[in-house]
Amino acid sequence: MGTQVNPRISGGRVVIAAVASEVAVMAVLMVVVLGYRFVIAPGHPASEYTTFNDAAGYYVAPPAAGLAALFGAFWACRTASARFALN
């Protein structure tokens, strides 16, 4: 048949994908928080920034974590064959 694909998922890729997904969530949160503080609303009191940071963590982190984990899983499993995934 055509090309042969290694049906094993590398444990190293899984670890790298897990760490990268956590780093990606932190990067997204930092961009959102710093963008609000320095671009959207500069010069406001610290209490307003604290309130926004709490809300941003509540509303931004879960979707960012889900997407980061999804893309990390796709990257970690990209060498696995479709036959292996179905079984």
N, CA, C and O atoms as a GROMACS GRO file, in nm:
protein
  348
    1MET      N    1   0.082  -0.119   0.000
    1MET     CA    2   0.000   0.000   0.000
    1MET      C    3   0.086   0.124   0.000
    1MET      O    4   0.206   0.115  -0.026
    2GLY      N    5   0.031   0.238   0.028
    2GLY     CA    6   0.101   0.366   0.022
    2GLY      C    7   0.205   0.380   0.131
    2GLY      O    8   0.281   0.287   0.159
    3THR      N    9   0.209   0.492   0.190
    3THR     CA   10   0.310   0.518   0.292
    3THR      C   11   0.270   0.455   0.424
    3THR      O   12   0.151   0.441   0.455
    4GLN      N   13   0.369   0.418   0.500
    4GLN     CA   14   0.347   0.360   0.632
    4GLN      C   15   0.360   0.471   0.737
    4GLN      O   16   0.452   0.552   0.731
    5VAL      N   17   0.268   0.472   0.831
    5VAL     CA   18   0.271   0.571   0.939
    5VAL      C   19   0.292   0.497   1.070
    5VAL      O   20   0.230   0.394   1.094
    6ASN      N   21   0.378   0.550   1.153
    6ASN     CA   22   0.403   0.490   1.283
    6ASN      C   23   0.278   0.507   1.369
    6ASN      O   24   0.236   0.620   1.393
    7PRO      N   25   0.217   0.397   1.416
    7PRO     CA   26   0.092   0.409   1.490
    7PRO      C   27   0.110   0.450   1.636
    7PRO      O   28   0.010   0.463   1.707
    8ARG      N   29   0.229   0.471   1.682
    8ARG     CA   30   0.252   0.506   1.822
    8ARG      C   31   0.253   0.657   1.841
    8ARG      O   32   0.299   0.732   1.756
    9ILE      N   33   0.202   0.698   1.955
    9ILE     CA   34   0.205   0.839   1.993
    9ILE      C   35   0.323   0.857   2.087
    9ILE      O   36   0.335   0.786   2.187
   10SER      N   37   0.408   0.950   2.056
   10SER     CA   38   0.528   0.972   2.135
   10SER      C   39   0.493   1.038   2.269
   10SER      O   40   0.420   1.137   2.274
   11GLY      N   41   0.546   0.981   2.376
   11GLY     CA   42   0.523   1.039   2.508
   11GLY      C   43   0.588   1.176   2.524
   11GLY      O   44   0.537   1.262   2.595
   12GLY      N   45   0.700   1.194   2.456
   12GLY     CA   46   0.766   1.324   2.461
   12GLY      C   47   0.682   1.433   2.397
   12GLY      O   48   0.676   1.545   2.447
   13ARG      N   49   0.616   1.399   2.286
   13ARG     CA   50   0.528   1.496   2.221
   13ARG      C   51   0.410   1.532   2.311
   13ARG      O   52   0.367   1.647   2.313
   14VAL      N   53   0.360   1.435   2.385
   14VAL     CA   54   0.247   1.461   2.475
   14VAL      C   55   0.289   1.557   2.585
   14VAL      O   56   0.215   1.650   2.618
   15VAL      N   57   0.407   1.536   2.642
   15VAL     CA   58   0.456   1.624   2.748
   15VAL      C   59   0.480   1.764   2.693
   15VAL      O   60   0.443   1.863   2.756
   16ILE      N   61   0.541   1.773   2.576
   16ILE     CA   62   0.565   1.904   2.515
   16ILE      C   63   0.434   1.975   2.485
   16ILE      O   64   0.422   2.095   2.508
   17ALA      N   65   0.336   1.902   2.434
   17ALA     CA   66   0.206   1.962   2.404
   17ALA      C   67   0.137   2.011   2.531
   17ALA      O   68   0.074   2.117   2.530
   18ALA      N   69   0.148   1.936   2.639
   18ALA     CA   70   0.085   1.978   2.766
   18ALA      C   71   0.148   2.105   2.819
   18ALA      O   72   0.078   2.197   2.861
   19VAL      N   73   0.280   2.111   2.818
   19VAL     CA   74   0.349   2.230   2.867
   19VAL      C   75   0.321   2.350   2.775
   19VAL      O   76   0.296   2.461   2.822
   20ALA      N   77   0.324   2.326   2.645
   20ALA     CA   78   0.299   2.435   2.550
   20ALA      C   79   0.156   2.488   2.562
   20ALA      O   80   0.134   2.608   2.544
   21SER      N   81   0.060   2.401   2.591
   21SER     CA   82  -0.077   2.449   2.604
   21SER      C   83  -0.091   2.538   2.728
   21SER      O   84  -0.164   2.637   2.724
   22GLU      N   85  -0.024   2.504   2.837
   22GLU     CA   86  -0.029   2.589   2.956
   22GLU      C   87   0.040   2.723   2.930
   22GLU      O   88  -0.010   2.827   2.973
   23VAL      N   89   0.152   2.720   2.862
   23VAL     CA   90   0.223   2.844   2.829
   23VAL      C   91   0.137   2.931   2.737
   23VAL      O   92   0.135   3.053   2.752
   24ALA      N   93   0.066   2.869   2.644
   24ALA     CA   94  -0.020   2.944   2.553
   24ALA      C   95  -0.134   3.013   2.628
   24ALA      O   96  -0.168   3.127   2.596
   25VAL      N   97  -0.191   2.947   2.726
   25VAL     CA   98  -0.299   3.009   2.804
   25VAL      C   99  -0.244   3.129   2.882
   25VAL      O  100  -0.308   3.234   2.885
   26MET      N  101  -0.128   3.114   2.942
   26MET     CA  102  -0.069   3.226   3.015
   26MET      C  103  -0.036   3.342   2.921
   26MET      O  104  -0.054   3.458   2.958
   27ALA      N  105   0.012   3.311   2.802
   27ALA     CA  106   0.044   3.417   2.705
   27ALA      C  107  -0.082   3.491   2.662
   27ALA      O  108  -0.081   3.614   2.651
   28VAL      N  109  -0.189   3.418   2.638
   28VAL     CA  110  -0.316   3.483   2.600
   28VAL      C  111  -0.366   3.573   2.712
   28VAL      O  112  -0.409   3.685   2.687
   29LEU      N  113  -0.361   3.525   2.835
   29LEU     CA  114  -0.404   3.607   2.948
   29LEU      C  115  -0.318   3.731   2.965
   29LEU      O  116  -0.369   3.839   2.993
   30MET      N  117  -0.188   3.716   2.947
   30MET     CA  118  -0.100   3.833   2.958
   30MET      C  119  -0.129   3.935   2.850
   30MET      O  120  -0.129   4.055   2.878
   31VAL      N  121  -0.155   3.890   2.729
   31VAL     CA  122  -0.186   3.983   2.621
   31VAL      C  123  -0.316   4.057   2.650
   31VAL      O  124  -0.325   4.178   2.629
   32VAL      N  125  -0.417   3.985   2.698
   32VAL     CA  126  -0.546   4.048   2.728
   32VAL      C  127  -0.531   4.149   2.841
   32VAL      O  128  -0.580   4.262   2.830
   33VAL      N  129  -0.465   4.110   2.948
   33VAL     CA  130  -0.452   4.199   3.065
   33VAL      C  131  -0.365   4.320   3.031
   33VAL      O  132  -0.402   4.433   3.063
   34LEU      N  133  -0.252   4.298   2.967
   34LEU     CA  134  -0.165   4.411   2.932
   34LEU      C  135  -0.228   4.500   2.826
   34LEU      O  136  -0.209   4.622   2.828
   35GLY      N  137  -0.301   4.441   2.734
   35GLY     CA  138  -0.371   4.522   2.634
   35GLY      C  139  -0.475   4.611   2.698
   35GLY      O  140  -0.491   4.726   2.657
   36TYR      N  141  -0.545   4.560   2.796
   36TYR     CA  142  -0.645   4.642   2.866
   36TYR      C  143  -0.575   4.753   2.946
   36TYR      O  144  -0.618   4.868   2.943
   37ARG      N  145  -0.469   4.716   3.016
   37ARG     CA  146  -0.403   4.814   3.104
   37ARG      C  147  -0.333   4.925   3.028
   37ARG      O  148  -0.340   5.041   3.068
   38PHE      N  149  -0.266   4.893   2.918
   38PHE     CA  150  -0.184   4.994   2.852
   38PHE      C  151  -0.244   5.049   2.722
   38PHE      O  152  -0.202   5.156   2.677
   39VAL      N  153  -0.339   4.980   2.662
   39VAL     CA  154  -0.395   5.026   2.534
   39VAL      C  155  -0.539   5.074   2.549
   39VAL      O  156  -0.574   5.183   2.505
   40ILE      N  157  -0.622   4.992   2.612
   40ILE     CA  158  -0.765   5.023   2.617
   40ILE      C  159  -0.797   5.122   2.727
   40ILE      O  160  -0.870   5.218   2.704
   41ALA      N  161  -0.744   5.102   2.848
   41ALA     CA  162  -0.781   5.187   2.962
   41ALA      C  163  -0.660   5.225   3.045
   41ALA      O  164  -0.648   5.182   3.160
   42PRO      N  165  -0.569   5.303   2.990
   42PRO     CA  166  -0.453   5.344   3.070
   42PRO      C  167  -0.492   5.452   3.171
   42PRO      O  168  -0.582   5.532   3.145
   43GLY      N  169  -0.425   5.454   3.285
   43GLY     CA  170  -0.446   5.559   3.383
   43GLY      C  171  -0.559   5.538   3.480
   43GLY      O  172  -0.593   5.630   3.555
   44HIS      N  173  -0.618   5.422   3.484
   44HIS     CA  174  -0.725   5.394   3.579
   44HIS      C  175  -0.666   5.346   3.711
   44HIS      O  176  -0.549   5.306   3.715
   45PRO      N  177  -0.745   5.348   3.818
   45PRO     CA  178  -0.692   5.301   3.948
   45PRO      C  179  -0.664   5.151   3.948
   45PRO      O  180  -0.718   5.075   3.867
   46ALA      N  181  -0.578   5.111   4.039
   46ALA     CA  182  -0.536   4.970   4.048
   46ALA      C  183  -0.653   4.878   4.078
   46ALA      O  184  -0.653   4.763   4.033
   47SER      N  185  -0.750   4.925   4.152
   47SER     CA  186  -0.865   4.840   4.185
   47SER      C  187  -0.945   4.802   4.060
   47SER      O  188  -0.999   4.691   4.052
   48GLU      N  189  -0.952   4.892   3.964
   48GLU     CA  190  -1.021   4.860   3.839
   48GLU      C  191  -0.946   4.754   3.759
   48GLU      O  192  -1.007   4.666   3.699
   49TYR      N  193  -0.814   4.763   3.758
   49TYR     CA  194  -0.733   4.662   3.689
   49TYR      C  195  -0.747   4.526   3.756
   49TYR      O  196  -0.752   4.423   3.689
   50THR      N  197  -0.752   4.526   3.888
   50THR     CA  198  -0.768   4.400   3.960
   50THR      C  199  -0.902   4.336   3.928
   50THR      O  200  -0.911   4.214   3.908
   51THR      N  201  -1.006   4.417   3.922
   51THR     CA  202  -1.139   4.365   3.887
   51THR      C  203  -1.139   4.309   3.746
   51THR      O  204  -1.195   4.202   3.721
   52PHE      N  205  -1.077   4.382   3.653
   52PHE     CA  206  -1.071   4.332   3.515
   52PHE      C  207  -0.988   4.205   3.506
   52PHE      O  208  -1.025   4.113   3.432
   53ASN      N  209  -0.878   4.197   3.579
   53ASN     CA  210  -0.794   4.077   3.575
   53ASN      C  211  -0.871   3.955   3.622
   53ASN      O  212  -0.858   3.847   3.564
   54ASP      N  213  -0.950   3.972   3.726
   54ASP     CA  214  -1.032   3.860   3.774
   54ASP      C  215  -1.133   3.816   3.668
   54ASP      O  216  -1.151   3.697   3.644
   55ALA      N  217  -1.198   3.914   3.606
   55ALA     CA  218  -1.298   3.882   3.503
   55ALA      C  219  -1.231   3.820   3.380
   55ALA      O  220  -1.284   3.726   3.321
   56ALA      N  221  -1.115   3.872   3.342
   56ALA     CA  222  -1.046   3.818   3.226
   56ALA      C  223  -1.004   3.673   3.250
   56ALA      O  224  -1.016   3.589   3.162
   57GLY      N  225  -0.955   3.645   3.369
   57GLY     CA  226  -0.919   3.508   3.402
   57GLY      C  227  -1.039   3.414   3.400
   57GLY      O  228  -1.028   3.298   3.362
   58TYR      N  229  -1.152   3.466   3.440
   58TYR     CA  230  -1.274   3.385   3.445
   58TYR      C  231  -1.330   3.358   3.306
   58TYR      O  232  -1.376   3.247   3.278
   59TYR      N  233  -1.328   3.458   3.218
   59TYR     CA  234  -1.391   3.444   3.088
   59TYR      C  235  -1.295   3.406   2.974
   59TYR      O  236  -1.338   3.348   2.875
   60VAL      N  237  -1.168   3.438   2.987
   60VAL     CA  238  -1.073   3.413   2.878
   60VAL      C  239  -1.000   3.280   2.895
   60VAL      O  240  -0.976   3.210   2.796
   61ALA      N  241  -0.964   3.245   3.017
   61ALA     CA  242  -0.881   3.126   3.039
   61ALA      C  243  -0.947   2.995   2.997
   61ALA      O  244  -0.880   2.914   2.932
   62PRO      N  245  -1.074   2.968   3.028
   62PRO     CA  246  -1.131   2.839   2.988
   62PRO      C  247  -1.136   2.816   2.837
   62PRO      O  248  -1.096   2.708   2.792
   63PRO      N  249  -1.183   2.912   2.756
   63PRO     CA  250  -1.179   2.887   2.611
   63PRO      C  251  -1.036   2.877   2.557
   63PRO      O  252  -1.008   2.797   2.468
   64ALA      N  253  -0.946   2.959   2.611
   64ALA     CA  254  -0.807   2.952   2.566
   64ALA      C  255  -0.745   2.817   2.602
   64ALA      O  256  -0.670   2.760   2.523
   65ALA      N  257  -0.776   2.766   2.720
   65ALA     CA  258  -0.723   2.636   2.761
   65ALA      C  259  -0.780   2.524   2.674
   65ALA      O  260  -0.707   2.432   2.636
   66GLY      N  261  -0.908   2.532   2.644
   66GLY     CA  262  -0.968   2.430   2.558
   66GLY      C  263  -0.906   2.427   2.420
   66GLY      O  264  -0.874   2.320   2.368
   67LEU      N  265  -0.890   2.543   2.361
   67LEU     CA  266  -0.831   2.550   2.227
   67LEU      C  267  -0.684   2.508   2.229
   67LEU      O  268  -0.638   2.439   2.138
   68ALA      N  269  -0.611   2.551   2.330
   68ALA     CA  270  -0.470   2.513   2.340
   68ALA      C  271  -0.455   2.362   2.357
   68ALA      O  272  -0.366   2.301   2.296
   69ALA      N  273  -0.540   2.302   2.439
   69ALA     CA  274  -0.533   2.156   2.456
   69ALA      C  275  -0.572   2.083   2.328
   69ALA      O  276  -0.512   1.982   2.293
   70LEU      N  277  -0.672   2.135   2.259
   70LEU     CA  278  -0.714   2.073   2.132
   70LEU      C  279  -0.602   2.076   2.030
   70LEU      O  280  -0.570   1.973   1.968
   71PHE      N  281  -0.541   2.192   2.011
   71PHE     CA  282  -0.434   2.202   1.912
   71PHE      C  283  -0.310   2.126   1.956
   71PHE      O  284  -0.238   2.070   1.873
   72GLY      N  285  -0.284   2.122   2.088
   72GLY     CA  286  -0.172   2.042   2.138
   72GLY      C  287  -0.195   1.894   2.115
   72GLY      O  288  -0.101   1.822   2.080
   73ALA      N  289  -0.317   1.849   2.132
   73ALA     CA  290  -0.348   1.707   2.107
   73ALA      C  291  -0.336   1.674   1.959
   73ALA      O  292  -0.285   1.568   1.923
   74PHE      N  293  -0.382   1.764   1.873
   74PHE     CA  294  -0.365   1.742   1.729
   74PHE      C  295  -0.218   1.733   1.693
   74PHE      O  296  -0.178   1.647   1.615
   75TRP      N  297  -0.136   1.821   1.751
   75TRP     CA  298   0.007   1.819   1.720
   75TRP      C  299   0.072   1.692   1.775
   75TRP      O  300   0.155   1.631   1.706
   76ALA      N  301   0.036   1.652   1.895
   76ALA     CA  302   0.098   1.533   1.957
   76ALA      C  303   0.060   1.406   1.883
   76ALA      O  304   0.139   1.312   1.878
   77CYS      N  305  -0.060   1.401   1.825
   77CYS     CA  306  -0.109   1.279   1.760
   77CYS      C  307  -0.098   1.282   1.609
   77CYS      O  308  -0.149   1.192   1.542
   78ARG      N  309  -0.033   1.381   1.554
   78ARG     CA  310  -0.034   1.393   1.408
   78ARG      C  311   0.042   1.282   1.337
   78ARG      O  312   0.020   1.260   1.218
   79THR      N  313   0.130   1.212   1.407
   79THR     CA  314   0.200   1.102   1.341
   79THR      C  315   0.127   0.969   1.354
   79THR      O  316   0.165   0.871   1.291
   80ALA      N  317   0.023   0.965   1.435
   80ALA     CA  318  -0.052   0.841   1.451
   80ALA      C  319  -0.140   0.817   1.329
   80ALA      O  320  -0.192   0.912   1.269
   81SER      N  321  -0.157   0.692   1.293
   81SER     CA  322  -0.239   0.662   1.176
   81SER      C  323  -0.386   0.668   1.214
   81SER      O  324  -0.421   0.654   1.331
   82ALA      N  325  -0.471   0.689   1.117
   82ALA     CA  326  -0.615   0.696   1.140
   82ALA      C  327  -0.667   0.559   1.186
   82ALA      O  328  -0.761   0.553   1.266
   83ARG      N  329  -0.608   0.452   1.138
   83ARG     CA  330  -0.650   0.319   1.177
   83ARG      C  331  -0.627   0.297   1.326
   83ARG      O  332  -0.709   0.234   1.394
   84PHE      N  333  -0.516   0.348   1.377
   84PHE     CA  334  -0.486   0.336   1.519
   84PHE      C  335  -0.587   0.416   1.602
   84PHE      O  336  -0.629   0.369   1.708
   85ALA      N  337  -0.625   0.534   1.557
   85ALA     CA  338  -0.717   0.617   1.632
   85ALA      C  339  -0.857   0.558   1.634
   85ALA      O  340  -0.930   0.575   1.732
   86LEU      N  341  -0.898   0.487   1.528
   86LEU     CA  342  -1.029   0.428   1.524
   86LEU      C  343  -1.039   0.304   1.611
   86LEU      O  344  -1.147   0.272   1.661
   87ASN      N  345  -0.930   0.235   1.629
   87ASN     CA  346  -0.933   0.113   1.709
   87ASN      C  347  -0.913   0.150   1.852
   87ASN      O  348  -0.912   0.064   1.939
   0.00000   0.00000   0.00000
